[in-house]
Amino acid sequence: MGAATWFGAATLIGLVGCASPRKDTPPAEQPPPAAWPVLGDLPRLDTSKVVPIPGGEARLFRTEVMLAFRPGVSDEAKRALFASRGLTVLGVTPSGIFFVRFADPGPSFEAFEAFSDSLRAEPTVQNVAPINASPLEEIG
């Protein structure tokens, strides 16, 4: 994962605030399972554990990421991944994006990136995106 692949705050708000499912998403992926809390707002994130992106002022939460599964992955397979990787589900958006927490990989961006890349390499995972911890800039 390079620093250029992280989601900006506007994307994050768009993912969480999207109350209606996308029309191009297969029905098998909706709605999110009742076993996981459906988010209507951002989950509570650990603001004490952030990591700066090298060469910039932006910071990322280092113990939480957004995770999307490949289409057709069963709830059982999702639970197995969460258990095997020590992930705690903070919630899932109506569109199926999971917010997960994990053990602190360490204070460096490289440690965070290595853990994120290892999740991304899982065959059931479609994408892993860090969560921007930097404050939003005021416009105008």
C-alpha positions as CSV (number, residue, x, y, z in Angstrom):
1,M,0.0,0.0,0.0
2,G,1.4,3.4,-0.9
3,A,0.4,6.6,0.9
4,A,-1.5,7.5,-2.2
5,T,-4.0,4.7,-1.7
6,W,-5.6,5.8,1.5
7,F,-9.1,7.1,1.5
8,G,-9.7,10.8,2.2
9,A,-12.2,12.1,4.7
10,A,-14.8,12.8,2.0
11,T,-14.6,9.2,0.8
12,L,-14.9,7.9,4.3
13,I,-17.9,10.1,5.0
14,G,-19.4,8.9,1.7
15,L,-18.9,5.2,2.7
16,V,-20.4,5.6,6.1
17,G,-23.2,8.0,5.1
18,C,-24.5,5.9,2.3
19,A,-27.7,4.5,3.7
20,S,-29.0,2.9,0.5
21,P,-27.3,0.0,-1.1
22,R,-25.6,0.5,-4.5
23,K,-27.7,-0.8,-7.4
24,D,-24.7,-2.6,-8.9
25,T,-24.0,-4.6,-5.8
26,P,-25.3,-8.2,-6.0
27,P,-28.3,-8.9,-3.7
28,A,-26.3,-11.6,-1.9
29,E,-24.1,-9.0,-0.3
30,Q,-27.0,-7.0,1.2
31,P,-28.1,-6.2,3.8
32,P,-25.1,-6.6,6.2
33,P,-25.6,-9.5,8.6
34,A,-27.4,-8.7,11.8
35,A,-24.5,-10.2,13.7
36,W,-22.5,-7.1,13.2
37,P,-23.6,-3.6,14.2
38,V,-24.7,-1.6,11.1
39,L,-23.2,1.9,11.2
40,G,-25.1,5.1,10.7
41,D,-22.1,7.2,11.7
42,L,-18.4,6.7,12.3
43,P,-17.5,4.1,14.9
44,R,-15.5,5.2,17.9
45,L,-11.8,5.1,16.9
46,D,-8.7,5.0,19.0
47,T,-7.4,8.6,18.8
48,S,-4.4,7.7,21.0
49,K,-2.9,5.5,18.3
50,V,-2.2,7.3,15.0
51,V,0.7,7.2,12.6
52,P,1.9,9.9,10.3
53,I,2.2,9.3,6.5
54,P,5.9,9.8,5.5
55,G,6.5,13.1,3.8
56,G,3.2,14.7,4.7
57,E,1.2,16.1,7.5
58,A,-1.7,13.6,7.3
59,R,-2.1,10.9,10.0
60,L,-3.9,7.6,9.9
61,F,-5.5,5.5,12.7
62,R,-3.0,2.7,13.2
63,T,-5.2,0.1,14.9
64,E,-8.3,0.4,12.7
65,V,-9.0,0.0,8.9
66,M,-11.9,-0.3,6.6
67,L,-12.1,-3.7,5.0
68,A,-14.2,-5.0,2.0
69,F,-14.6,-8.6,1.1
70,R,-14.8,-10.1,-2.4
71,P,-18.3,-10.7,-3.7
72,G,-19.8,-13.9,-2.5
73,V,-17.7,-14.4,0.7
74,S,-19.8,-16.2,3.3
75,D,-20.5,-14.8,6.7
76,E,-18.7,-17.9,8.1
77,A,-15.6,-17.1,6.0
78,K,-15.7,-13.5,7.3
79,R,-15.9,-14.7,10.9
80,A,-13.0,-17.1,10.3
81,L,-10.9,-14.3,9.0
82,F,-11.8,-12.0,11.9
83,A,-10.9,-14.7,14.4
84,S,-7.7,-15.9,12.7
85,R,-6.3,-12.3,12.3
86,G,-7.5,-11.0,15.7
87,L,-9.9,-8.5,14.2
88,T,-12.7,-6.9,16.2
89,V,-15.6,-5.7,14.1
90,L,-16.6,-2.1,15.1
91,G,-19.4,-2.1,12.6
92,V,-20.3,-2.5,9.0
93,T,-21.8,0.1,6.6
94,P,-25.0,-0.6,4.8
95,S,-22.9,-1.1,1.7
96,G,-20.9,-3.9,3.4
97,I,-17.6,-2.0,4.3
98,F,-16.3,-3.3,7.7
99,F,-14.6,-1.1,10.2
100,V,-12.2,-3.4,12.2
101,R,-9.8,-2.9,15.0
102,F,-6.6,-5.0,15.6
103,A,-3.6,-5.1,17.9
104,D,-1.3,-2.2,17.6
105,P,1.3,-3.1,15.0
106,G,3.7,-0.5,16.3
107,P,4.3,3.3,16.0
108,S,5.9,3.3,12.5
109,F,4.1,3.7,9.2
110,E,6.0,0.7,7.9
111,A,4.6,-1.6,10.6
112,F,1.0,-0.3,9.9
113,E,1.6,-0.8,6.1
114,A,3.0,-4.3,6.6
115,F,-0.1,-5.4,8.6
116,S,-2.5,-3.8,6.1
117,D,-0.7,-5.5,3.2
118,S,-0.9,-8.8,5.0
119,L,-4.7,-8.4,5.3
120,R,-4.9,-7.3,1.7
121,A,-3.2,-10.6,0.7
122,E,-6.0,-12.7,2.2
123,P,-7.9,-14.4,-0.6
124,T,-11.3,-13.3,0.7
125,V,-10.3,-9.7,1.0
126,Q,-11.1,-7.2,-1.8
127,N,-9.6,-4.1,-0.3
128,V,-8.2,-2.7,2.9
129,A,-8.2,1.1,3.4
130,P,-6.6,3.1,6.2
131,I,-8.7,5.7,8.0
132,N,-7.7,9.3,7.9
133,A,-7.1,10.7,11.4
134,S,-6.2,14.2,10.2
135,P,-8.7,17.0,10.9
136,L,-10.8,18.1,8.0
137,E,-9.7,21.3,6.3
138,E,-12.2,24.2,6.4
139,I,-13.3,25.4,2.9
140,G,-14.1,29.1,2.3
